[in-house]
């Protein structure tokens, strides 16, 4: 019984020009009949929207780098598609060693998409796995998971997307050892529900809006991540119409957050909320520990641009939280911690370097 399916055996040509949509889909459909493996030899395969099936593994040869899409590349060629790879209903699927290039085509096109119209829409755990992939240059999100239940994204680069690198609306995810670089709507952005997420060992750099933008988030662990030059806070947790509940945030290094945007004449633009010039902005938080993190201000590479941020941590309308044993010597331009209206039962002692320090 055949269980491994090479897309070139179905007519796919990796010249970056030939439309391979039907050939690749034929291989994916064949694999869906037996929970098989679809292999992608090195090459650039132009394609429109594709659908994965239950238990299918899509496997390429990665060889990607920060600047290169690498070896096994799917190149989007349809500006009318809503995504390149649809994994809705593809329970237990995996995508490994692939590069997906959106070419900045169309408007709001995602790299990988899962969508249910309600939570638990599939009536079982989705459990997709994305490993060792580079997913970038999409006009939507690199990976968009709406009403997801169980997933992992590991050792991948989600980069230069006009949406977020990873959009999550759902729960039970492992996000480890990834690059989230240069995305316009944040490295990770959350929808109405982000819950039961572990994010560890990620590099989150040069994303606009925020490193992680999570207006509704609960029961998550953010440990050992590196945040660099976010265009707002590294972490936006909660919102005036949202909340942040039961979070553990520890051992992260958060550097030169709050990079101000510029107009066409390179004048710096003020934030709509001045407190977004911060490393962490927490709103409506409860039952949160934030300990053992290191904060540092800075400017653009090469010693140019504006120093930022103004504040290390801004807390508003929050209660029963611990923010202690963090360090922010040379951490911000103004105040280390700002506690605004509506806060009570906070422990904020033991933080070092709360006075103003500017880098020399």
C-alpha positions as CSV (number, residue, x, y, z in Angstrom):
1,X,0.0,0.0,0.0
2,X,1.4,3.4,-1.0
3,X,1.7,5.9,1.9
4,X,4.3,8.4,0.6
5,X,3.4,10.7,-2.2
6,X,5.9,12.9,-4.0
7,X,4.2,16.0,-5.6
8,X,6.5,15.8,-8.6
9,X,5.0,12.4,-9.4
10,X,1.6,14.2,-9.8
11,X,3.1,16.7,-12.2
12,X,4.3,19.5,-9.9
13,X,7.3,21.4,-11.4
14,X,9.5,23.4,-9.0
15,X,10.4,26.2,-11.5
16,X,8.5,29.0,-9.7
17,X,6.4,29.6,-12.8
18,X,4.3,26.5,-13.6
19,X,1.0,26.4,-11.8
20,X,1.1,23.4,-9.5
21,X,-2.1,23.7,-7.7
22,X,-3.9,20.7,-9.1
23,X,-0.8,18.5,-8.9
24,X,-0.1,19.3,-5.3
25,X,-3.8,18.9,-4.3
26,X,-3.9,15.5,-6.0
27,X,-1.0,14.4,-3.9
28,X,-2.6,15.8,-0.7
29,X,-5.9,14.0,-1.6
30,X,-4.1,10.7,-2.1
31,X,-2.4,11.0,1.2
32,X,-5.7,11.8,2.9
33,X,-7.0,8.4,2.0
34,X,-4.4,6.7,4.2
35,X,-3.1,9.4,6.6
36,X,0.0,9.4,4.4
37,X,3.0,11.7,3.8
38,X,3.3,14.2,1.0
39,X,6.9,15.0,0.1
40,X,8.1,18.2,-1.5
41,X,11.5,18.0,-3.2
42,X,13.6,21.2,-3.3
43,X,12.1,23.7,-5.7
44,X,9.8,26.6,-5.9
45,X,6.2,25.5,-6.6
46,X,3.7,28.2,-7.7
47,X,0.3,27.4,-6.3
48,X,-3.1,28.7,-5.3
49,X,-5.1,27.6,-2.3
50,X,-4.6,24.0,-1.0
51,X,-6.5,21.9,1.4
52,X,-5.0,19.3,3.8
53,X,-6.8,16.2,5.0
54,X,-7.0,14.3,8.3
55,X,-3.6,13.0,9.5
56,X,-1.7,14.1,6.4
57,X,2.0,15.1,6.8
58,X,3.4,17.6,4.4
59,X,7.2,17.4,4.5
60,X,9.8,19.4,2.7
61,X,13.5,20.2,3.0
62,X,13.7,23.4,5.0
63,X,17.2,25.1,4.5
64,X,15.5,28.4,5.1
65,X,17.3,31.3,6.8
66,X,16.4,34.8,8.0
67,X,16.7,36.2,4.4
68,X,15.9,33.1,2.3
69,X,12.8,31.0,1.9
70,X,15.0,28.0,1.6
71,X,14.5,24.8,-0.3
72,X,11.0,23.5,-0.5
73,X,8.8,26.5,-1.2
74,X,5.2,27.0,-2.0
75,X,4.8,30.3,-3.8
76,X,1.3,31.9,-3.7
77,X,0.2,32.8,-7.2
78,X,-3.5,33.6,-6.6
79,X,-4.3,37.1,-5.3
80,X,-8.0,36.1,-4.8
81,X,-7.3,33.3,-2.4
82,X,-8.1,33.6,1.3
83,X,-5.1,31.5,2.3
84,X,-2.4,29.3,0.8
85,X,-3.0,26.2,3.0
86,X,-6.3,25.5,4.6
87,X,-6.0,22.9,7.5
88,X,-9.6,23.2,8.7
89,X,-10.8,19.7,9.6
90,X,-7.3,18.3,9.0
91,X,-7.1,16.7,12.5
92,X,-3.7,15.6,13.4
93,X,-2.0,17.1,10.3
94,X,1.6,18.2,10.3
95,X,3.6,20.7,8.2
96,X,7.3,20.2,8.4
97,X,10.3,21.7,6.6
98,X,8.2,23.9,4.3
99,X,8.4,27.5,3.3
100,X,5.3,29.4,2.3
101,X,5.8,32.7,0.5
102,X,2.8,34.9,0.1
103,X,4.5,37.4,-2.2
104,X,2.4,40.1,-0.6
105,X,-0.4,39.3,-3.1
106,X,-4.0,40.4,-2.6
107,X,-5.5,41.6,0.6
108,X,-5.8,39.7,3.9
109,X,-4.5,36.4,2.5
110,X,-3.2,34.1,5.3
111,X,-0.4,31.6,5.0
112,X,-2.0,28.7,7.0
113,X,-5.6,29.0,8.1
114,X,-7.9,27.0,10.3
115,X,-11.4,28.2,10.8
116,X,-14.5,27.0,12.6
117,X,-17.6,29.1,13.1
118,X,-17.6,28.3,16.8
119,X,-15.4,27.0,19.6
120,X,-15.1,23.2,19.4
121,X,-16.5,23.5,15.9
122,X,-14.8,20.2,14.9
123,X,-16.0,18.4,18.0
124,X,-12.5,17.1,18.7
125,X,-9.0,18.4,19.2
126,X,-7.5,19.8,16.0
127,X,-3.9,19.1,17.0
128,X,-2.1,20.4,13.9
129,X,1.7,20.7,14.2
130,X,3.9,23.2,12.3
131,X,7.6,22.5,12.6
132,X,10.7,24.0,11.0
133,X,8.8,26.2,8.6
134,X,9.2,29.7,7.2
135,X,5.9,31.4,6.6
136,X,6.1,35.0,5.4
137,X,5.1,37.9,3.1
138,X,1.4,37.3,3.4
139,X,-1.1,40.2,3.4
140,X,-3.0,38.6,6.3
141,X,-1.5,36.5,9.1
142,X,1.3,34.0,8.7
143,X,-0.7,31.4,10.6
144,X,-4.4,32.1,11.5
145,X,-6.1,29.7,13.9
146,X,-9.7,30.6,14.6
147,X,-11.5,28.5,17.3
148,X,-8.5,26.2,17.5
149,X,-8.3,23.4,20.0
150,X,-4.8,22.0,20.6
151,X,-1.9,22.9,18.4
152,X,1.9,23.4,18.3
153,X,4.2,25.8,16.4
154,X,7.9,25.0,16.9
155,X,11.2,26.0,15.4
156,X,9.7,28.1,12.7
157,X,9.9,31.7,11.4
158,X,6.7,33.7,10.9
159,X,7.9,36.9,9.3
160,X,7.1,40.1,7.4
161,X,3.3,39.5,7.3
162,X,0.9,42.5,7.2
163,X,-1.2,40.8,9.8
164,X,0.3,39.0,12.8
165,X,2.9,36.3,12.6
166,X,0.5,34.0,14.5
167,X,-3.2,34.8,15.2
168,X,-4.8,32.7,17.9
169,X,-8.5,32.4,18.9
170,X,-8.7,29.3,21.0
171,X,-6.7,27.3,23.5
172,X,-4.2,24.6,24.3
173,X,-1.1,25.5,22.3
174,X,2.6,25.1,22.5
175,X,4.7,27.8,20.9
176,X,8.4,27.2,21.2
177,X,11.7,28.1,19.7
178,X,10.3,30.4,16.9
179,X,11.2,33.6,15.2
180,X,8.4,36.2,15.0
181,X,10.0,39.0,12.9
182,X,8.7,42.1,11.3
183,X,4.9,41.5,11.4
184,X,2.7,44.5,11.2
185,X,0.0,43.3,13.7
186,X,2.3,41.8,16.3
187,X,4.4,38.7,16.5
188,X,1.4,36.9,18.2
189,X,-2.1,38.5,18.2
190,X,-5.0,37.1,20.1
191,X,-8.7,37.1,19.4
192,X,-11.6,36.8,21.8
193,X,-10.0,33.9,23.6
194,X,-6.4,32.9,24.1
195,X,-6.1,30.2,26.8
196,X,-3.9,27.4,28.0
197,X,-0.9,28.6,26.0
198,X,2.8,27.9,26.7
199,X,5.2,30.2,24.9
200,X,8.8,29.5,25.6
201,X,12.2,30.3,24.0
202,X,10.8,32.5,21.2
203,X,12.6,35.5,19.6
204,X,10.0,38.2,19.0
205,X,11.6,41.2,17.1
206,X,10.7,44.3,15.2
207,X,7.0,43.7,15.1
208,X,4.6,46.6,14.9
209,X,1.8,47.1,17.4
210,X,3.3,44.7,20.0
211,X,5.4,41.6,20.5
212,X,2.4,39.7,21.9
213,X,-1.0,41.5,21.6
214,X,-3.4,39.6,23.8
215,X,-6.6,41.6,24.7
216,X,-8.3,38.5,26.1
217,X,-6.0,36.0,27.7
218,X,-6.0,33.5,30.5
219,X,-4.2,30.5,32.0
220,X,-1.0,31.0,30.0
221,X,2.8,30.7,30.7
222,X,5.3,33.0,29.0
223,X,8.8,32.0,29.9
224,X,12.3,32.6,28.6
225,X,11.3,34.6,25.5
226,X,13.4,37.4,24.0
227,X,11.5,40.6,22.9
228,X,13.3,43.2,20.8
229,X,12.3,46.5,19.3
230,X,8.5,46.1,19.4
231,X,6.6,49.0,17.9
232,X,4.5,49.2,21.1
233,X,4.8,47.2,24.3
234,X,6.5,43.8,24.1
235,X,3.4,42.5,25.9
236,X,-0.1,44.0,25.8
237,X,-2.1,41.9,28.2
238,X,-5.8,42.6,28.5
239,X,-7.8,45.6,27.3
240,X,-10.5,48.0,28.4
241,X,-13.1,45.6,26.9
242,X,-11.1,42.5,27.6
243,X,-9.1,40.9,30.5
244,X,-5.9,39.1,31.4
245,X,-6.3,36.4,34.0
246,X,-4.0,33.7,35.6
247,X,-0.7,34.3,33.8
248,X,2.8,33.4,34.8
249,X,5.4,35.6,33.1
250,X,9.0,34.9,34.1
251,X,12.6,34.9,32.8
252,X,12.0,37.0,29.7
253,X,14.4,39.5,28.4
254,X,12.6,42.6,27.0
255,X,14.7,45.1,25.1
256,X,14.0,48.6,23.5
257,X,10.2,48.2,23.3
258,X,7.9,51.1,22.3
259,X,9.6,52.0,19.1
260,X,7.7,55.1,17.8
261,X,6.3,55.1,14.3
262,X,7.5,57.7,11.7
263,X,5.7,59.7,9.1
264,X,6.9,60.2,5.5
265,X,9.2,62.9,6.7
266,X,10.7,60.7,9.4
267,X,9.1,62.6,12.2
268,X,8.2,60.4,15.2
269,X,4.4,60.0,15.8
270,X,2.9,59.9,19.3
271,X,1.2,56.8,20.5
272,X,-2.6,57.0,20.7
273,X,-2.1,55.9,24.3
274,X,1.1,57.3,25.7
275,X,1.4,54.4,28.1
276,X,2.0,52.1,25.1
277,X,5.6,53.4,25.2
278,X,6.3,50.7,27.7
279,X,7.7,47.2,27.9
280,X,4.5,45.7,29.4
281,X,1.0,47.3,29.4
282,X,-1.5,45.3,31.5
283,X,-5.1,46.2,31.6
284,X,-7.8,44.4,33.7
285,X,-5.3,41.9,35.0
286,X,-6.0,39.5,37.8
287,X,-4.1,36.6,39.4
288,X,-0.9,37.3,37.5
289,X,2.7,36.8,38.5
290,X,5.5,38.7,36.7
291,X,8.8,37.9,38.2
292,X,12.5,37.6,37.2
293,X,12.3,39.5,34.0
294,X,15.0,41.8,32.6
295,X,14.1,45.1,30.9
296,X,16.4,47.5,28.9
297,X,15.8,50.6,26.9
298,X,17.5,51.2,23.5
299,X,17.3,52.6,20.0
300,X,17.6,51.3,16.5
301,X,20.5,49.2,15.3
302,X,23.6,51.3,14.6
303,X,22.9,53.7,17.5
304,X,20.3,55.7,15.5
305,X,16.6,56.5,16.1
306,X,14.7,57.4,19.3
307,X,15.4,55.8,22.6
308,X,12.4,53.9,24.1
309,X,10.3,53.1,26.0
310,X,9.2,55.7,28.5
311,X,8.0,53.1,31.1
312,X,8.9,49.6,32.0
313,X,5.5,48.3,33.2
314,X,2.1,50.0,33.2
315,X,-0.7,48.5,35.2
316,X,-4.3,49.7,35.2
317,X,-7.6,48.4,36.6
318,X,-5.9,45.3,37.9
319,X,-5.9,43.4,41.2
320,X,-4.3,40.5,43.0
321,X,-1.1,40.5,41.0
322,X,2.5,40.2,41.9
323,X,5.2,42.2,40.0
324,X,8.4,41.8,41.9
325,X,12.1,40.8,41.5
326,X,12.4,42.3,38.0
327,X,15.3,44.5,37.0
328,X,15.1,47.6,34.9
329,X,18.3,49.5,35.5
330,X,18.7,51.3,32.1
331,X,15.2,49.9,31.5
332,X,13.2,53.0,30.6
333,X,13.3,56.7,30.1
334,X,10.8,57.7,32.8
335,X,9.1,55.5,35.5
336,X,9.8,51.9,36.1
337,X,6.3,51.1,37.1
338,X,3.1,53.1,36.7
339,X,0.0,52.0,38.6
340,X,-3.1,53.7,37.3
341,X,-6.7,53.9,38.5
342,X,-8.7,50.8,39.5
343,X,-5.8,48.8,41.0
344,X,-5.8,47.1,44.4
345,X,-4.1,44.2,46.1
346,X,-0.9,44.4,44.1
347,X,2.6,43.5,45.3
348,X,5.2,45.5,43.4
349,X,8.3,45.4,45.7
350,X,11.8,44.1,45.0
351,X,12.2,45.5,41.6
352,X,15.6,47.0,40.9
353,X,16.5,50.2,39.0
354,X,13.1,51.8,39.1
355,X,14.7,55.3,38.9
356,X,15.3,56.9,35.6
357,X,18.4,55.8,33.7
358,X,19.4,56.6,30.2
359,X,21.9,54.7,28.2
360,X,25.2,56.5,27.6
